[in-house]
Amino acid sequence: MAEVKLLERVLKANEVWAEEIRGMFRERRIFCANLIGSPGSGKTTLLEKSIPFLGDPSGLAVIEGDLATSRDADRIGRCGVDSVQIATGTGCHIDAHHVRQAVDRIGLINRRMIFIENVGNLVCPAQFDIGEHAKVAVLSVPEGDEKPLKYPPLFQACALVVLTKTDLIPYTDFNRDEFTKNVRLVNPNLPVMEVCCKTGEGIDRWVEWLQAQYRAAFP
Amino acid sequence: MHEFSIAQEFAGAIAQEGRKAGAKRILRLEIHVGRYRAIVPETLAECLKWILADTVAEGAEIEIVEIPVRARCPQCDEIREMEDLYLVCSECGSLCPEVLSGKELLLYSMEIED
């Protein structure tokens, strides 16, 4: 019998993959946003509504993560944008190895922006570096204004919160001021952006934010 | 669910390290998990037991050590232990975004029959 000291970092491989992906994006001047939110928060719809304003669709690509089916990738495909579906099976998040494989399948030539739509989940996707430039939290009005308090790591890790389905505010107990207060409690400098995909309100600000991020990454 | 995928990552590392050490059997595992990872230790251990069935680590005793979240308070310029995931200084109430420990996922050690 022997005692073996290991100190083996279990997600070390993930860090190595993430670094490799970051290098590939840097070299090809591709901006990558990782969208994280609950199932049904409107991540795919947000992408569908933004695609028409993001220039030549061949410069875009979307990596979709779900436990099963290619429904989301099919929806993005119908917008004329290349997409690849990662079916994570039992996994509750996309890791850097998934992204590395997806990137090979989708190709990076002439891309400007890649979106990763993470598995619908507010917990573990926040914890994984997948080589992205920015994590974006997508939260919908019906989920409630207290969510930042319940899931602090996501709101600490992301660069922006997109609040979707704002047309539903009058029909719910969602309180804007309370929401902003809760976001600030967890992350004082985190910007919040309101978007309504039904009416298109706020899509312009979100597109501007993406373009500003692109310019900041590749001056 | 979260614990299950983390347990899968651990199982991969355990198999690899077991092979490297030439283990016939793995009798005991010590795992360190940072509290910021929001992992329920009992659930992780349960998932691991299940995944490790039919491997050299079947039936291994699993000890999970939780590592507290420590962060530097920018106001007090001190390292503080965080009480929860809010990263708020217990002394002055400032937000402490610089997390120094609590994100660990370590296969710390194992006891093997070689």
Interface residues (C-beta under 8 A of the other chain):
Chain A: M1 A2 E3 V4 K5 L6 L7 E8 R9 V10 L11 T90 G91 C92 H93 N121 V123 C124 Q127 L149 P152 P153 Q156 L185 V186 N187 P188
Chain B: M1 H2 F4 S5 I6 Q8 E9 F10 A13 E17 A21 A23 L27 Y36 R37 A38 L85 Y86 L87 L95 P97 K103 L105 L106 L107 Y108 S109 M110 E111 I112 E113 D114
